[in-house]
Structure formats: structure tokens, C-alpha cells
Amino acid sequence: MLNPSSSVRRSSDLRSTVALPLTGALALALLCAAPARAQEPPCTPNFSIANIQGSDVGSLWQSYYVTTSGVVTALRGGSGAGFFIQMPVGDGDPSTSDGIFVAANPVPAGVVPGAAVCVEAMVDEAYPLMDFAGRSTTRLQPFRVVVQATGQPLPAAVTLTAADFAPGASIDTLERYEGMRVRVASLTVVAPTAGTVDETAASSFSTGAFYGVVAGTARPFREAGVELDVNDPLPYDVAPGVPRFDTNPERLRIDSAALGLAPLDVAAGATLSNVSGIFEQTGHTNSVLLESAPGVTASTATAAGAAAPQPRSTEFTVASLNADRLFDTTDSPNHDDAVPTSAALARRLAKLSLYVRNVLRSPDLVAVEEVETAALLQSLAGKINADAVAAGQPDPGYQAYLIEGQDPTGLDVGLLARSRVTVSQVVQEGRDQTFVDPDSGDTAILNDRPPLVVKASVGLASGPVPVTVVVTHLESLSNVPDFAFGPKARVKRAAQAEFLAGLIQDRVAASPNEALVVLGDFQAYGVNDGYVDVFGTVVGSPADPAAVTVPTTDLVDPNLTDALAGLATTTRYTVLEHGNAAELHHVLVNDAASALQSRAWIAHANADFPDALRNDATRAERAAASDSPVVYFEVAAPEPAPAPTPVGPADITAKVKVKVWRSFYFWHYRGYTYALVDVTNLTTKALTGPFYLGIGGLPAGAQVVNARATLGGQPAVPVFWWQQLRPFRTMRAWIVLKGVPTNVTPTIRVYAGKLPGAK
């Protein structure tokens, strides 16, 4: 390690024509504006970039003044303007970076990619705002930049491969590339391009930033534990036994616009080739600032491909939809609300209508979070109904149910119910519930958006199916890890989870046969986040107190069932957080509802698509920020009634011998033919009547005059005077025919038994 010398000085030791203290940017501005001195002192490097960067996360030369040189590789605009320089040939030490950022706003004239420059500057470490565990960026605050040559070749880019992102690696592993040119041969997008949302216009401006992984690397998911790099210590107020989540350092944040390129809007699943740019570390994330446009193979994902399966006639569906800060056009004096224009609101409603109808398949019950008023939710219902009719779809006949809560923004939870759903009760629970604020010691409102309990029945062909739905939207995760606001947020989330668990337990205990569905935006992962195990508490299986910062009590018995547990692990996410797939929206069912559940789905038509699609009212994609779970419940159609057992005379022809006399007893009189028939019992058991003779083999137009029934499709003559025919005995009967020539002998079948309805 080099030691400070007279040529490497702290800012407090510097004595020169530059008055101190001055920031590097201000000094540079003054120097750029001043007339050039007749003789500029030579700019002689005394440190290489690799010496300044060193092998640690931060530079050992922070706050020292140094002189270094390199080739300009890229310019950066905006409020953080400056440029990157890199050694033409590295120092050969793989543990040190050969590149560095020079913070200069404005960038001096002549500083362009390919320029060889000498920089006199102070070494500085820039830390991410309010992220105490985030990584700093070593940079130079210049007070003189001298362009020594132009048109120099850029240093070769380092190719990043899957080996650079081995499991268990720290984000610090790639510190050695900070400020250098890097390249990824093929990258798979795992989180789409983000946007900056204008709620007044309901539009989004692309930031050009998205996340990817080196091709062949699995999609990163949020895992259990406090979100920290493996080299970070636990926060002081976190119990030592809690699990740790390593933040998935295999993620690469790609900023397509930071170096002046047009923003690149891509969806998850897209693949990029020849991704090259400058490597930096932003907070907990490895990043590449694109220097040139990569090759792009667009994702094949569409809203149609993400659509939930059509329910069967024996099923009904329940879904959850976070409407993503759906405000009306009225500025409420009591709320910190956004006020969209009428056109902006119309676009939001149009997209949500497309999403509910074509992606969620118009569920019977839709739990809706983040809607400002009951009237606005009814407007959404009316829009869906009207659009369905206009599109030739069945009219769902949605009705809206919402009770105002007490969130400072005015956003509430509500429910949409189709016309075949009969809602018998809507109750808001826990509005007056309080908790003790650990910061002030005072009591405070617990449920800003109190849970909504809705009793209903769904009309199926098999009959009405009772179901009770609990719609919930818990305290946001955003403040949980915060140094200042975290303790209060954790206590509040724990109290909310226990309140909801107690509400569930009371219902299950009072009505164990009630089909209960608890769903909504839990703002909680399906795993213990190390601070508060909200999901486990509501299910009835909270984390061990030693594994969580704020422990909770097990209040639910029997435990609820995760209705989405049967889905493939790769599809179990509803949001994408900084490139990590995570499940914040849940559907929980008690035993009675679990017995009815047939299947589940998560409609991935929002989180995977670039935020710029908010602007397109003709597409369902990105109707909101998060994806919706849909759960199917099935009640089988009643079994068809069995066919009635045939009643009436049975055919016993096989048990008897039949003889039709053609001599004296077969004669004609005035057009009629009289025939004598003998029937002999050939069995050893008596045959029980009454008996009938079925007459067949007759020509067209012939009639059996004394027939009194039809059996086997033939006219049948009753033999009333015989009720029993003993073994080997013979009974005799007459048949009277009309229109039968004497040379035609009819065929006879014999039946025994009562006719239907006969006494």
C-alpha cells in the first residue's frame, strides 16, 4: 500500500491557488470559466487508477488529492454528470479496478470517449441515499482536467460469465470491475423496464432501467431473511438468529439510458446479445450502464398467454386485484390524494376492464385494493359491464362494495361481485383498533385500511354455494428495514397480523363449516423476512421467536391453507422487486373452502411488462404494477337420476311353446280371421300372469282387433282368464285379425306380468 506523501495530500493540507474548501464540481466550474493562465503547470500522474481503487470496497485514499490518468470511456449526463476513465492497460491485478468515475458537471470541453486525460482531483466515496448497507462508489472530484490526446482506442471490455455470479457470492466479488468496461454475451431479462409514473396523467416515462441475468442463470426469487449482502453485519436492532437473504447478487441492473442512449423498453423473458457498457454498483445491485444498443430478441409473453383458464360450469372463481392507486378526479381535502385528469382516469379504467375481463376471466368475486371511493369502484364495475356487452361477452353484472377506511391517501379495500353472487353482509372489521407506537409510547390507529368481511353465496347450477371473503391490505413493507422508521413499521405489522389472525380464528371457531377465503395484498412475502413473519402469523404458523425481530403469537387453529401452494415455484410471484420475483398477494382458505378448491392461477400480465405500457389503453398489459392470483372452487353438478327400472310384462317366449292352429280353428268370417293359439309351459315352475300375446308378422294394413296393449312394439292380446300356467300345462286363446290372408300365419311372442299402472 502506498503511503501519503507530499504529492498525495489531504484536502486540509493543500495549499494552492484553489481556495478551499470548494467542492470538486464548483472548483472545476470556476477553473473552466477562468481565462487560461499563460503557463499551466504540467499534469503529472502520481497514482494509477488501480492504486486509487485498491482491493477494498472503498478507497484507502478517500479525502486525499491525487493525480491520475486514463482514457475516457463514457460520458454521463444529468444531475450526476461526469465521465468514466480507464487505464489503457490494466495493472494485472485481478483484485483492483482499472476504471473510475470523475464527477464533473459540466463535463469539460474536449472530454469525449477516446480522449486521454490527466485528472487532478480529490478521492471521494458516494453512498446511496438512506441505504446504510449499500455499497459506496469511489469517484474523483476534479479541480483540473487536462486533455492530452484524442482518438485513443477504448480499453478492452471484460466479459462477465455465469462463473462471476456463483451461488453464495457477495456483491463485493465484482467490486474489482467498478468503473470498467464490461460485456455480457447473452443476457435474459428477469424484470422489465421501469418507469416514472405521472399519476395526474396516468402515464409513465421510461427510465430505461431493467434487470437481467447471464443466460443460463435461473430467475432470482425473494428468499427468507433480512435483505443483506453476505458480508454485511445485521442491523443493530435485529436479533442475531434471524435468517439472511443475500439479495441475489447474480442480478444485473441494466441502465440503457444513463450514458445518453434512448431508453430501451423490454419485457421479462426478452434476451439481449452483446450487452456492453460501464460496470458500477448501485446500492445492493451490480449494474451495467449501456454504451451501445444491444441485440434484442423480444419476449413472447402476452396478456393472452397469461390469461387464467376459463372456469367450468361447475366452478366459481375468487381473485385479488391491487388497482395500483386508483384515484378519482376530485381533490379530497381530507386525503393526500393524486388527482388525475378525466382522460387519465378513463385510460386507467379501460385498462383495468381489459385486465379483469380478458386476463382474469371476470371472476365471481374480485377483492380490490387501493381504490379511493365506493363511487369510483362502482364506476370500474360499470365500465367492465359495459365493455363486456360491447365486446360480445356475457355481462358479468358487477356490483361494487366498499366502506371508507382511514388511510391518509384515502385508498381503501373493496369487492366486486358478479350478478350471480348474492351478497348478504358487508362488514368492516377493526376500524377502531389501536396499537402502541414504540417511538412515542402513544396509541395509534392500527388498521388504516381495515379488513372487509363479505358474506355471499354464488349461484351455480347445483344450487347456491355460501362463501365468506375477507379482503385485506396490510401495512407497507417499504419502511420495515429503515433505520428511523423501521421499528414502528415492524410493531404495526406484527399487530396487524395478529389482529387478522384473531379475526380469522373467531370466525372459524364460531362457524367451522363456513367456507372462508382470506385474500388481498398482504405486503408480506410467503417466507419470513426476518423482521415480522406476517404471512406465517395469519396462516397460523408464525416463525420461531428466535428467527424474527418482532415475534408474534400463534392464534389460528386449525391452520389456514395457502391456496397457491400447488402452483409451480417458477410461477409463484405477484411482483418484481429490484429484479427479484416475490409473492406479496396471497389467498388463504380454511378447511371448508380448501375442500372446494379445484385449482389456482396467477395471471402474469402486469409485473413482467415494461411500465411504458401504462400509456396504452388498448392493451391489458401493465394495467397495474402487480399480478393477480385467481382461485377456482368447484361444486360438482348433481348426479343424473338413474333411469327408472322398467316395469310391465316380461317376455317369456323362450319358456313356452307356441302353436297357431291353421285347420278348423283358423277361419274367416266377413273379412275377419279367427285364429286359435296354444301356449304350453316348458319349464318345471309355474308361470304367473296375467299373460299377453304379442302379434307380429302381419302384412301392412292388418289389424289385431282384440289387442288391448302394445308390447315390444307389437299389438298385444290379453289372456285374462289365465293367471297361472303350471309346468307342461297349455293355455288357449283366440286372436281376431282383420286384413290378413289365410296363407299368412302370424308370429306370437308371450308376455307375463302387469301393465304399468294396472292394479
ZAMARGU-4260 file (C-alpha; in steps of 0.2 Angstrom, whole numbers, plus 5000, padded with zeros to 4 digits):
<rodrens>
0) 5000/5000/5000 | 5007/5017/4996 | 5009/5030/5010 | 5003/5048/5009 | 5017/5059/5003
5) 5020/5077/4998 | 5012/5073/4981 | 4997/5065/4989 | 4989/5076/5001 | 4973/5078/5011
10) 4962/5092/5007 | 4966/5100/5024 | 4984/5100/5019 | 4983/5108/5002 | 4989/5125/4999
15) 4987/5131/4981 | 4979/5144/4970 | 4962/5135/4973 | 4953/5142/4988 | 4947/5128/5000
20) 4935/5122/5005 | 4927/5120/4987 | 4918/5105/4980 | 4927/5097/4966 | 4912/5102/4954
25) 4912/5120/4960 | 4931/5121/4958 | 4931/5114/4941 | 4917/5126/4935 | 4927/5141/4941
30) 4943/5134/4933 | 4934/5131/4916 | 4926/5148/4917 | 4943/5157/4921 | 4955/5164/4907
35) 4969/5151/4904 | 4985/5155/4913 | 5000/5159/4902 | 5008/5143/4908 | 4998/5129/4915
40) 5009/5118/4927 | 5011/5100/4920 | 4998/5087/4925 | 5009/5073/4931 | 5000/5057/4937
45) 5006/5051/4954 | 4993/5037/4956 | 4986/5024/4944 | 4968/5022/4944 | 4971/5004/4951
50) 4981/5012/4966 | 4966/5023/4970 | 4953/5009/4969 | 4963/4997/4978 | 4956/4980/4983
55) 4944/4985/4996 | 4926/4991/4994 | 4931/5009/4997 | 4947/5018/4993 | 4960/5020/5006
60) 4964/5037/4999 | 4947/5044/5002 | 4948/5063/5005 | 4966/5064/4998 | 4971/5074/4982
65) 4978/5063/4969 | 4983/5065/4950 | 4979/5051/4939 | 4976/5047/4920 | 4966/5036/4909
70) 4956/5035/4893 | 4938/5042/4893 | 4926/5028/4890 | 4909/5036/4893 | 4900/5052/4897
75) 4886/5053/4910 | 4873/5067/4909 | 4860/5073/4921 | 4862/5079/4939 | 4876/5066/4942
80) 4886/5071/4927 | 4903/5066/4924 | 4914/5054/4914 | 4922/5037/4916 | 4941/5034/4913
85) 4950/5018/4912 | 4969/5013/4911 | 4973/5009/4893 | 4981/4993/4900 | 4977/4987/4917
90) 4989/4984/4932 | 4987/4965/4930 | 4980/4963/4947 | 4963/4955/4946 | 4958/4962/4963
95) 4959/4980/4958 | 4948/4990/4946 | 4956/4999/4932 | 4942/5011/4929 | 4934/5026/4939
100) 4921/5039/4938 | 4925/5058/4938 | 4911/5068/4944 | 4911/5084/4933 | 4896/5095/4930
105) 4898/5101/4917 | 4909/5089/4908 | 4924/5099/4902 | 4926/5103/4884 | 4936/5091/4874
110) 4932/5076/4886 | 4925/5063/4874 | 4926/5045/4873 | 4943/5040/4867 | 4952/5056/4874
115) 4967/5053/4885 | 4966/5064/4900 | 4975/5068/4916 | 4965/5072/4931 | 4969/5081/4947
120) 4956/5078/4960 | 4950/5073/4977 | 4945/5055/4981 | 4928/5053/4987 | 4915/5039/4991
125) 4897/5042/4986 | 4885/5032/4996 | 4867/5028/4991 | 4854/5039/4999 | 4847/5032/5015
130) 4854/5015/5012 | 4866/5012/5026 | 4871/4995/5020 | 4873/4999/5002 | 4889/5000/4993
135) 4898/5016/4990 | 4905/5021/4973 | 4923/5028/4973 | 4925/5043/4962 | 4936/5058/4959
140) 4930/5076/4962 | 4942/5085/4950 | 4949/5103/4951 | 4959/5101/4934 | 4956/5090/4919
145) 4969/5091/4905 | 4965/5083/4888 | 4982/5075/4882 | 4976/5066/4866 | 4961/5061/4857
150) 4956/5046/4846 | 4963/5033/4858 | 4956/5016/4857 | 4945/5011/4871 | 4952/4998/4884
155) 4945/4981/4880 | 4929/4976/4889 | 4930/4962/4902 | 4917/4948/4898 | 4906/4943/4913
160) 4900/4925/4914 | 4890/4914/4925 | 4906/4910/4935 | 4906/4928/4941 | 4889/4925/4949
165) 4892/4909/4958 | 4879/4904/4972 | 4884/4912/4989 | 4895/4926/4981 | 4895/4943/4988
170) 4891/4959/4979 | 4909/4964/4983 | 4915/4950/4972 | 4913/4961/4957 | 4920/4977/4965
175) 4935/4974/4955 | 4926/4980/4940 | 4919/4996/4946 | 4920/5009/4933 | 4927/4997/4920
180) 4920/4992/4903 | 4912/4975/4904 | 4902/4964/4892 | 4889/4950/4893 | 4887/4939/4878
185) 4869/4935/4881 | 4858/4941/4895 | 4840/4936/4900 | 4828/4949/4906 | 4820/4945/4923
190) 4812/4961/4927 | 4805/4974/4914 | 4810/4992/4911 | 4804/5003/4925 | 4795/5020/4923
195) 4792/5036/4932 | 4773/5037/4934 | 4764/5054/4932 | 4748/5050/4942 | 4739/5066/4936
200) 4741/5060/4918 | 4741/5041/4922 | 4756/5039/4911 | 4774/5033/4913 | 4790/5039/4907
205) 4803/5026/4904 | 4819/5026/4915 | 4827/5013/4903 | 4832/5003/4918 | 4828/4984/4919
210) 4836/4968/4927 | 4843/4953/4919 | 4854/4938/4922 | 4868/4930/4912 | 4860/4917/4900
215) 4858/4900/4909 | 4856/4908/4926 | 4839/4904/4935 | 4827/4918/4938 | 4830/4926/4956
220) 4817/4925/4969 | 4815/4933/4986 | 4820/4921/4999 | 4818/4921/5018 | 4828/4933/5029
225) 4834/4951/5031 | 4840/4958/5015 | 4859/4959/5017 | 4874/4955/5007 | 4884/4940/5014
230) 4897/4952/5020 | 4885/4964/5029 | 4883/4964/5048 | 4865/4963/5054 | 4857/4979/5059
235) 4859/4983/5077 | 4841/4980/5082 | 4839/4964/5073 | 4840/4948/5083 | 4856/4938/5079
240) 4847/4922/5075 | 4836/4929/5060 | 4839/4921/5043 | 4849/4932/5030 | 4844/4934/5012
245) 4859/4938/5001 | 4849/4949/4989 | 4853/4938/4974 | 4870/4946/4968 | 4868/4937/4951
250) 4856/4951/4946 | 4862/4964/4934 | 4854/4980/4933 | 4855/4987/4916 | 4853/5006/4913
255) 4850/5008/4895 | 4849/5027/4896 | 4862/5033/4908 | 4875/5036/4895 | 4864/5045/4883
260) 4856/5031/4873 | 4837/5031/4870 | 4828/5021/4884 | 4826/5003/4880 | 4809/4995/4884
265) 4809/4977/4886 | 4798/4964/4895 | 4804/4949/4906 | 4809/4935/4895 | 4817/4945/4882
270) 4835/4941/4878 | 4849/4953/4874 | 4865/4949/4865 | 4882/4959/4866 | 4877/4969/4881
275) 4892/4981/4884 | 4895/4996/4895 | 4902/5003/4911 | 4901/4992/4927 | 4895/5001/4943
280) 4887/4996/4959 | 4870/5004/4964 | 4866/5000/4982 | 4864/4981/4983 | 4865/4978/4964
285) 4878/4976/4951 | 4874/4987/4936 | 4879/4989/4918 | 4877/5007/4910 | 4874/5003/4892
290) 4887/5011/4880 | 4879/5004/4864 | 4862/4996/4859 | 4862/4978/4861 | 4854/4965/4850
295) 4836/4962/4857 | 4825/4946/4855 | 4808/4952/4862 | 4799/4942/4874 | 4785/4931/4868
300) 4774/4934/4883 | 4757/4942/4881 | 4742/4946/4891 | 4733/4932/4881 | 4746/4920/4886
305) 4745/4925/4904 | 4726/4924/4905 | 4718/4912/4918 | 4709/4897/4911 | 4690/4898/4908
310) 4681/4892/4923 | 4670/4876/4921 | 4651/4877/4923 | 4653/4869/4940 | 4666/4881/4946
315) 4666/4899/4953 | 4682/4910/4955 | 4689/4922/4968 | 4703/4934/4963 | 4713/4948/4971
320) 4717/4964/4961 | 4728/4979/4968 | 4721/4993/4957 | 4738/5002/4960 | 4732/5019/4967
325) 4716/5022/4958 | 4710/5039/4962 | 4695/5049/4956 | 4696/5066/4948 | 4691/5076/4964
330) 4704/5083/4975 | 4698/5077/4993 | 4703/5090/5006 | 4704/5076/5019 | 4716/5065/5009
335) 4734/5066/5002 | 4727/5060/4985 | 4733/5062/4967 | 4720/5070/4956 | 4721/5063/4938
340) 4713/5071/4923 | 4697/5064/4916 | 4706/5057/4901 | 4719/5049/4913 | 4706/5041/4923
345) 4697/5034/4908 | 4713/5026/4902 | 4715/5018/4919 | 4698/5011/4919 | 4699/5005/4901
350) 4715/4995/4905 | 4708/4988/4921 | 4692/4982/4912 | 4703/4973/4899 | 4713/4965/4913
355) 4698/4959/4923 | 4688/4953/4908 | 4701/4945/4896 | 4715/4940/4909 | 4706/4936/4925
360) 4690/4930/4915 | 4678/4941/4925 | 4679/4931/4942 | 4664/4930/4953 | 4672/4939/4967
365) 4686/4951/4965 | 4695/4958/4981 | 4701/4975/4976 | 4714/4986/4985 | 4719/5004/4983
370) 4703/5012/4977 | 4699/5029/4983 | 4680/5029/4985 | 4665/5017/4983 | 4658/5028/4969
375) 4675/5025/4959 | 4674/5006/4962 | 4656/5006/4955 | 4662/5016/4940 | 4675/5002/4937
380) 4661/4989/4939 | 4650/4999/4926 | 4665/5000/4914 | 4668/4982/4915 | 4650/4978/4912
385) 4648/4989/4898 | 4664/4984/4889 | 4659/4966/4891 | 4642/4969/4882 | 4651/4979/4868
390) 4664/4965/4865 | 4650/4952/4864 | 4655/4944/4881 | 4642/4939/4894 | 4638/4954/4905
395) 4646/4950/4922 | 4634/4962/4931 | 4647/4968/4943 | 4641/4977/4959 | 4654/4986/4970
400) 4656/4985/4989 | 4667/4997/4998 | 4667/5005/5016 | 4679/5020/5018 | 4694/5017/5029
405) 4706/5030/5036 | 4722/5029/5026 | 4730/5046/5024 | 4729/5044/5005 | 4711/5039/5005
410) 4714/5022/4997 | 4703/5008/5003 | 4699/4990/5000 | 4683/4984/4992 | 4675/4970/4982
415) 4667/4967/4965 | 4653/4954/4964 | 4645/4947/4949 | 4627/4946/4946 | 4625/4928/4951
420) 4633/4932/4968 | 4621/4936/4982 | 4629/4947/4995 | 4621/4946/5012 | 4633/4956/5023
425) 4647/4968/5021 | 4656/4972/5037 | 4672/4982/5041 | 4682/4975/5055 | 4695/4983/5067
430) 4692/5001/5062 | 4694/5007/5080 | 4709/4995/5084 | 4724/5003/5091 | 4742/4999/5095
435) 4756/5007/5105 | 4768/5017/5094 | 4786/5012/5100 | 4793/5029/5095 | 4781/5040/5105
440) 4773/5027/5118 | 4756/5034/5112 | 4741/5024/5105 | 4739/5025/5086 | 4727/5018/5073
445) 4731/5000/5068 | 4721/4997/5053 | 4722/5012/5040 | 4713/5000/5028 | 4703/4989/5039
450) 4698/4972/5033 | 4682/4970/5024 | 4672/4954/5028 | 4659/4949/5015 | 4646/4935/5016
455) 4639/4929/5000 | 4633/4915/4990 | 4637/4910/4972 | 4623/4903/4961 | 4629/4888/4952
460) 4618/4875/4943 | 4619/4864/4958 | 4612/4877/4969 | 4619/4892/4979 | 4636/4890/4987
465) 4639/4900/5003 | 4657/4908/5004 | 4664/4922/5016 | 4678/4933/5009 | 4690/4943/5020
470) 4698/4957/5009 | 4714/4964/5017 | 4728/4976/5013 | 4742/4977/5026 | 4755/4990/5031
475) 4768/4993/5018 | 4785/4984/5018 | 4794/5000/5012 | 4799/5006/5029 | 4802/4990/5038
480) 4821/4990/5035 | 4823/5008/5038 | 4834/5014/5052 | 4822/5028/5058 | 4805/5022/5053
485) 4808/5003/5054 | 4804/5000/5072 | 4787/5007/5072 | 4783/4999/5055 | 4788/4982/5062
490) 4777/4983/5078 | 4762/4989/5067 | 4764/4975/5055 | 4765/4962/5069 | 4750/4969/5077
495) 4740/4969/5061 | 4745/4951/5058 | 4739/4946/5075 | 4723/4956/5073 | 4719/4947/5056
500) 4724/4930/5064 | 4712/4933/5078 | 4698/4939/5067 | 4700/4923/5057 | 4701/4912/5072
505) 4685/4919/5079 | 4675/4915/5063 | 4682/4898/5061 | 4678/4894/5079 | 4660/4901/5078
510) 4657/4893/5061 | 4669/4879/5057 | 4659/4874/5041 | 4659/4891/5034 | 4670/4892/5018
515) 4682/4906/5022 | 4693/4914/5009 | 4706/4927/5015 | 4715/4937/5001 | 4722/4953/4996
520) 4739/4962/4996 | 4747/4956/5012 | 4763/4967/5009 | 4771/4951/5015 | 4782/4938/5007
525) 4777/4920/5009 | 4793/4917/5019 | 4799/4925/5035 | 4808/4942/5030 | 4817/4942/5047
530) 4808/4957/5054 | 4790/4951/5056 | 4783/4935/5049 | 4766/4942/5044 | 4761/4928/5032
535) 4765/4914/5044 | 4756/4923/5058 | 4740/4924/5048 | 4741/4906/5042 | 4744/4900/5060
540) 4762/4895/5059 | 4772/4910/5064 | 4791/4910/5064 | 4801/4904/5079 | 4804/4920/5090
545) 4822/4917/5089 | 4821/4919/5070 | 4812/4935/5069 | 4815/4953/5075 | 4797/4955/5081
550) 4789/4939/5086 | 4771/4935/5085 | 4758/4923/5093 | 4750/4908/5085 | 4732/4912/5085
555) 4724/4901/5071 | 4720/4883/5074 | 4717/4874/5063 | 4730/4882/5052 | 4724/4890/5035
560) 4730/4883/5019 | 4739/4893/5006 | 4728/4891/4990 | 4743/4895/4979 | 4754/4882/4986
565) 4751/4869/4972 | 4757/4881/4958 | 4775/4878/4951 | 4788/4888/4961 | 4793/4897/4945
570) 4776/4905/4943 | 4773/4909/4961 | 4776/4928/4961 | 4765/4943/4960 | 4778/4957/4960
575) 4796/4960/4954 | 4806/4970/4967 | 4823/4976/4961 | 4824/4961/4949 | 4819/4948/4962
580) 4802/4939/4959 | 4792/4939/4975 | 4774/4934/4981 | 4765/4948/4991 | 4747/4944/4986
585) 4740/4929/4994 | 4724/4918/4995 | 4722/4908/5011 | 4707/4896/5014 | 4701/4887/5029
590) 4697/4868/5029 | 4679/4870/5022 | 4685/4881/5007 | 4700/4870/5004 | 4688/4855/5002
595) 4680/4865/4987 | 4696/4872/4979 | 4699/4864/4962 | 4714/4874/4955 | 4723/4891/4956
600) 4732/4903/4944 | 4742/4919/4944 | 4739/4930/4929 | 4756/4937/4925 | 4751/4951/4913
605) 4757/4966/4924 | 4774/4964/4933 | 4783/4956/4918 | 4779/4970/4906 | 4788/4987/4904
610) 4780/5002/4914 | 4778/5012/4897 | 4763/5001/4893 | 4753/5010/4906 | 4751/5023/4892
615) 4742/5011/4880 | 4723/5010/4884 | 4721/4996/4871 | 4732/4983/4880 | 4728/4974/4896
620) 4747/4973/4900 | 4753/4984/4914 | 4735/4988/4920 | 4743/4989/4937 | 4760/4985/4944
625) 4756/4968/4952 | 4749/4952/4946 | 4733/4944/4952 | 4730/4927/4959 | 4714/4918/4954
630) 4707/4903/4964 | 4694/4891/4957 | 4681/4882/4968 | 4671/4868/4962 | 4654/4860/4967
635) 4650/4845/4956 | 4634/4845/4947 | 4621/4833/4954 | 4621/4816/4948 | 4608/4812/4935
640) 4593/4802/4942 | 4595/4784/4937 | 4584/4778/4924 | 4568/4770/4931 | 4568/4752/4932
645) 4557/4745/4918 | 4540/4739/4924 | 4527/4729/4915 | 4525/4712/4907 | 4541/4702/4904
650) 4545/4692/4888 | 4543/4674/4892 | 4543/4667/4874 | 4559/4657/4877 | 4550/4647/4892
655) 4535/4641/4882 | 4529/4633/4866 | 4518/4642/4854 | 4506/4634/4841 | 4494/4643/4830
660) 4481/4632/4823 | 4479/4633/4804 | 4465/4619/4802 | 4447/4621/4809 | 4452/4635/4821
665) 4460/4646/4808 | 4445/4653/4798 | 4437/4669/4790 | 4421/4677/4793 | 4415/4693/4785
670) 4433/4699/4782 | 4439/4694/4799 | 4451/4680/4803 | 4449/4670/4819 | 4465/4660/4825
675) 4467/4649/4840 | 4484/4649/4849 | 4490/4636/4861 | 4504/4641/4874 | 4512/4627/4883
680) 4524/4630/4899 | 4540/4620/4895 | 4548/4624/4912 | 4547/4615/4929 | 4540/4630/4938
685) 4523/4639/4936 | 4522/4655/4926 | 4512/4669/4934 | 4501/4680/4923 | 4492/4690/4918
690) 4498/4684/4901 | 4498/4693/4884 | 4501/4688/4866 | 4511/4699/4855 | 4506/4698/4837
695) 4519/4700/4823 | 4522/4695/4806 | 4507/4704/4799 | 4506/4712/4782 | 4504/4731/4780
700) 4487/4737/4785 | 4482/4722/4795 | 4474/4724/4812 | 4473/4714/4828 | 4455/4718/4833
705) 4456/4711/4851 | 4473/4719/4855 | 4472/4729/4871 | 4490/4735/4873 | 4507/4736/4864
710) 4522/4726/4870 | 4539/4725/4861 | 4532/4737/4848 | 4518/4724/4843 | 4499/4724/4847
715) 4496/4713/4862 | 4480/4702/4866 | 4477/4699/4884 | 4473/4682/4891 | 4463/4687/4906
720) 4457/4670/4911 | 4474/4663/4914 | 4483/4669/4929 | 4495/4655/4931 | 4502/4642/4919
725) 4508/4626/4928 | 4523/4616/4921 | 4518/4607/4905 | 4501/4614/4905 | 4493/4623/4890
730) 4483/4638/4889 | 4472/4643/4874 | 4467/4660/4867 | 4459/4667/4852 | 4466/4681/4842
735) 4455/4691/4830 | 4463/4699/4814 | 4457/4709/4800 | 4465/4711/4783 | 4476/4695/4785
740) 4475/4682/4771 | 4473/4664/4776 | 4490/4660/4769 | 4499/4671/4782 | 4502/4664/4799
745) 4506/4677/4812 | 4521/4676/4824 | 4517/4676/4843 | 4528/4682/4857 | 4521/4678/4875
750) 4522/4691/4890 | 4518/4689/4908 | 4516/4702/4921 | 4505/4718/4924 | 4505/4733/4913
755) 4511/4749/4920 | 4498/4757/4931 | 4487/4742/4931 | 4480/4737/4948
</rodrens>
